[in-house]
Amino acid sequence: MLVDNVAPCHLCTQMVVSVLIIFLLKTITNLHVMAHYGINY
């Protein structure tokens, strides 16, 4: 029973972590673009 309950929870955790990583990567990319524009101008 424990394994059956943990498996879906683990999948949900992986999905949440993946979404957070994508969000962080987008934020970091935006900051880099802003920094480059700041240096150019």
Biopython code that builds the backbone (N, CA, C, O; Angstrom):
import numpy as np
from Bio.PDB.StructureBuilder import StructureBuilder

atoms = [
    (1, "MET", "N", (0.835, -1.209, 0.000)),
    (1, "MET", "CA", (0.000, 0.000, 0.000)),
    (1, "MET", "C", (0.871, 1.261, 0.000)),
    (1, "MET", "O", (0.590, 2.228, -0.707)),
    (2, "LEU", "N", (1.925, 1.225, 0.803)),
    (2, "LEU", "CA", (2.786, 2.412, 0.872)),
    (2, "LEU", "C", (3.386, 2.718, -0.496)),
    (2, "LEU", "O", (3.447, 3.877, -0.905)),
    (3, "VAL", "N", (3.826, 1.683, -1.199)),
    (3, "VAL", "CA", (4.437, 1.894, -2.516)),
    (3, "VAL", "C", (3.414, 2.500, -3.469)),
    (3, "VAL", "O", (3.736, 3.423, -4.217)),
    (4, "ASP", "N", (2.177, 1.985, -3.448)),
    (4, "ASP", "CA", (1.139, 2.502, -4.343)),
    (4, "ASP", "C", (0.848, 3.973, -4.044)),
    (4, "ASP", "O", (0.601, 4.762, -4.957)),
    (5, "ASN", "N", (0.879, 4.335, -2.767)),
    (5, "ASN", "CA", (0.587, 5.725, -2.399)),
    (5, "ASN", "C", (1.759, 6.646, -2.724)),
    (5, "ASN", "O", (1.554, 7.798, -3.106)),
    (6, "VAL", "N", (2.981, 6.149, -2.574)),
    (6, "VAL", "CA", (4.166, 6.978, -2.797)),
    (6, "VAL", "C", (4.398, 7.232, -4.287)),
    (6, "VAL", "O", (4.814, 8.330, -4.658)),
    (7, "ALA", "N", (4.141, 6.246, -5.146)),
    (7, "ALA", "CA", (4.432, 6.380, -6.579)),
    (7, "ALA", "C", (3.746, 7.610, -7.197)),
    (7, "ALA", "O", (4.440, 8.440, -7.784)),
    (8, "PRO", "N", (2.414, 7.766, -7.091)),
    (8, "PRO", "CA", (1.760, 8.933, -7.688)),
    (8, "PRO", "C", (2.272, 10.236, -7.063)),
    (8, "PRO", "O", (2.438, 11.237, -7.761)),
    (9, "CYS", "N", (2.520, 10.222, -5.758)),
    (9, "CYS", "CA", (3.002, 11.418, -5.072)),
    (9, "CYS", "C", (4.367, 11.800, -5.631)),
    (9, "CYS", "O", (4.653, 12.980, -5.829)),
    (10, "HIS", "N", (5.213, 10.795, -5.888)),
    (10, "HIS", "CA", (6.549, 11.051, -6.434)),
    (10, "HIS", "C", (6.425, 11.667, -7.828)),
    (10, "HIS", "O", (7.174, 12.578, -8.180)),
    (11, "LEU", "N", (5.470, 11.161, -8.622)),
    (11, "LEU", "CA", (5.275, 11.703, -9.974)),
    (11, "LEU", "C", (4.822, 13.153, -9.887)),
    (11, "LEU", "O", (5.285, 13.999, -10.652)),
    (12, "CYS", "N", (3.908, 13.443, -8.946)),
    (12, "CYS", "CA", (3.428, 14.822, -8.782)),
    (12, "CYS", "C", (4.587, 15.726, -8.362)),
    (12, "CYS", "O", (4.710, 16.851, -8.845)),
    (13, "THR", "N", (5.425, 15.232, -7.468)),
    (13, "THR", "CA", (6.576, 16.017, -7.005)),
    (13, "THR", "C", (7.497, 16.319, -8.173)),
    (13, "THR", "O", (7.979, 17.444, -8.308)),
    (14, "GLN", "N", (7.751, 15.313, -9.031)),
    (14, "GLN", "CA", (8.618, 15.525, -10.189)),
    (14, "GLN", "C", (8.020, 16.584, -11.108)),
    (14, "GLN", "O", (8.746, 17.428, -11.633)),
    (15, "MET", "N", (6.690, 16.549, -11.310)),
    (15, "MET", "CA", (6.029, 17.530, -12.175)),
    (15, "MET", "C", (6.191, 18.929, -11.596)),
    (15, "MET", "O", (6.523, 19.866, -12.322)),
    (16, "VAL", "N", (5.958, 19.077, -10.287)),
    (16, "VAL", "CA", (6.074, 20.386, -9.634)),
    (16, "VAL", "C", (7.506, 20.903, -9.743)),
    (16, "VAL", "O", (7.726, 22.075, -10.050)),
    (17, "VAL", "N", (8.478, 20.026, -9.490)),
    (17, "VAL", "CA", (9.891, 20.426, -9.568)),
    (17, "VAL", "C", (10.230, 20.855, -10.995)),
    (17, "VAL", "O", (10.920, 21.854, -11.197)),
    (18, "SER", "N", (9.744, 20.098, -11.984)),
    (18, "SER", "CA", (10.022, 20.444, -13.381)),
    (18, "SER", "C", (9.461, 21.821, -13.717)),
    (18, "SER", "O", (10.136, 22.624, -14.361)),
    (19, "VAL", "N", (8.233, 22.102, -13.286)),
    (19, "VAL", "CA", (7.614, 23.402, -13.556)),
    (19, "VAL", "C", (8.420, 24.518, -12.892)),
    (19, "VAL", "O", (8.648, 25.567, -13.495)),
    (20, "LEU", "N", (8.852, 24.290, -11.647)),
    (20, "LEU", "CA", (9.641, 25.299, -10.930)),
    (20, "LEU", "C", (10.967, 25.549, -11.639)),
    (20, "LEU", "O", (11.394, 26.697, -11.766)),
    (21, "ILE", "N", (11.623, 24.483, -12.102)),
    (21, "ILE", "CA", (12.907, 24.626, -12.800)),
    (21, "ILE", "C", (12.706, 25.429, -14.087)),
    (21, "ILE", "O", (13.499, 26.324, -14.382)),
    (22, "ILE", "N", (11.657, 25.121, -14.857)),
    (22, "ILE", "CA", (11.382, 25.855, -16.097)),
    (22, "ILE", "C", (11.129, 27.325, -15.779)),
    (22, "ILE", "O", (11.636, 28.205, -16.474)),
    (23, "PHE", "N", (10.346, 27.597, -14.731)),
    (23, "PHE", "CA", (10.048, 28.980, -14.341)),
    (23, "PHE", "C", (11.336, 29.713, -13.959)),
    (23, "PHE", "O", (11.543, 30.861, -14.352)),
    (24, "LEU", "N", (12.201, 29.039, -13.188)),
    (24, "LEU", "CA", (13.463, 29.663, -12.768)),
    (24, "LEU", "C", (14.354, 29.926, -13.972)),
    (24, "LEU", "O", (14.976, 30.984, -14.061)),
    (25, "LEU", "N", (14.423, 28.967, -14.909)),
    (25, "LEU", "CA", (15.258, 29.153, -16.103)),
    (25, "LEU", "C", (14.754, 30.342, -16.920)),
    (25, "LEU", "O", (15.556, 31.134, -17.413)),
    (26, "LYS", "N", (13.429, 30.476, -17.067)),
    (26, "LYS", "CA", (12.871, 31.611, -17.816)),
    (26, "LYS", "C", (13.220, 32.917, -17.117)),
    (26, "LYS", "O", (13.594, 33.891, -17.771)),
    (27, "THR", "N", (13.099, 32.946, -15.789)),
    (27, "THR", "CA", (13.411, 34.161, -15.026)),
    (27, "THR", "C", (14.879, 34.527, -15.183)),
    (27, "THR", "O", (15.215, 35.690, -15.406)),
    (28, "ILE", "N", (15.762, 33.517, -15.065)),
    (28, "ILE", "CA", (17.204, 33.769, -15.201)),
    (28, "ILE", "C", (17.514, 34.272, -16.606)),
    (28, "ILE", "O", (18.311, 35.195, -16.772)),
    (29, "THR", "N", (16.889, 33.671, -17.619)),
    (29, "THR", "CA", (17.117, 34.101, -19.004)),
    (29, "THR", "C", (16.680, 35.545, -19.180)),
    (29, "THR", "O", (17.386, 36.333, -19.808)),
    (30, "ASN", "N", (15.516, 35.902, -18.628)),
    (30, "ASN", "CA", (15.033, 37.287, -18.725)),
    (30, "ASN", "C", (16.008, 38.245, -18.049)),
    (30, "ASN", "O", (16.270, 39.330, -18.569)),
    (31, "LEU", "N", (16.546, 37.854, -16.894)),
    (31, "LEU", "CA", (17.498, 38.715, -16.181)),
    (31, "LEU", "C", (18.764, 38.887, -17.017)),
    (31, "LEU", "O", (19.315, 39.987, -17.076)),
    (32, "HIS", "N", (19.232, 37.821, -17.663)),
    (32, "HIS", "CA", (20.432, 37.914, -18.506)),
    (32, "HIS", "C", (20.177, 38.848, -19.684)),
    (32, "HIS", "O", (21.024, 39.673, -20.025)),
    (33, "VAL", "N", (18.992, 38.714, -20.310)),
    (33, "VAL", "CA", (18.662, 39.589, -21.445)),
    (33, "VAL", "C", (18.624, 41.041, -20.992)),
    (33, "VAL", "O", (19.159, 41.917, -21.671)),
    (34, "MET", "N", (17.988, 41.306, -19.837)),
    (34, "MET", "CA", (17.927, 42.673, -19.310)),
    (34, "MET", "C", (19.336, 43.193, -19.024)),
    (34, "MET", "O", (19.649, 44.351, -19.303)),
    (35, "ALA", "N", (20.186, 42.318, -18.460)),
    (35, "ALA", "CA", (21.559, 42.717, -18.142)),
    (35, "ALA", "C", (22.314, 43.065, -19.427)),
    (35, "ALA", "O", (23.045, 44.056, -19.466)),
    (36, "HIS", "N", (22.144, 42.259, -20.473)),
    (36, "HIS", "CA", (22.837, 42.527, -21.734)),
    (36, "HIS", "C", (22.353, 43.842, -22.347)),
    (36, "HIS", "O", (23.156, 44.631, -22.844)),
    (37, "TYR", "N", (21.039, 44.074, -22.309)),
    (37, "TYR", "CA", (20.518, 45.337, -22.845)),
    (37, "TYR", "C", (21.046, 46.505, -22.026)),
    (37, "TYR", "O", (21.366, 47.562, -22.570)),
    (38, "GLY", "N", (21.133, 46.308, -20.718)),
    (38, "GLY", "CA", (21.649, 47.362, -19.835)),
    (38, "GLY", "C", (23.091, 47.690, -20.192)),
    (38, "GLY", "O", (23.483, 48.857, -20.196)),
    (39, "ILE", "N", (23.893, 46.649, -20.497)),
    (39, "ILE", "CA", (25.302, 46.876, -20.859)),
    (39, "ILE", "C", (25.377, 47.560, -22.222)),
    (39, "ILE", "O", (26.178, 48.473, -22.421)),
    (40, "ASN", "N", (24.530, 47.108, -23.169)),
    (40, "ASN", "CA", (24.563, 47.694, -24.512)),
    (40, "ASN", "C", (24.150, 49.169, -24.475)),
    (40, "ASN", "O", (24.754, 50.010, -25.140)),
    (41, "TYR", "N", (23.119, 49.464, -23.690)),
    (41, "TYR", "CA", (22.666, 50.856, -23.602)),
    (41, "TYR", "C", (23.314, 51.500, -22.387)),
    (41, "TYR", "O", (23.078, 52.676, -22.111)),
]
sb = StructureBuilder()
sb.init_structure("model")
sb.init_model(0)
sb.init_chain("A")
sb.init_seg("    ")
for serial, (resi, resn, name, xyz) in enumerate(atoms, 1):
    if name == "N":
        sb.init_residue(resn, " ", resi, " ")
    sb.init_atom(name, np.array(xyz, "f"), 0.0, 1.0, " ", f" {name:<3s}", serial, name[0])
structure = sb.get_structure()
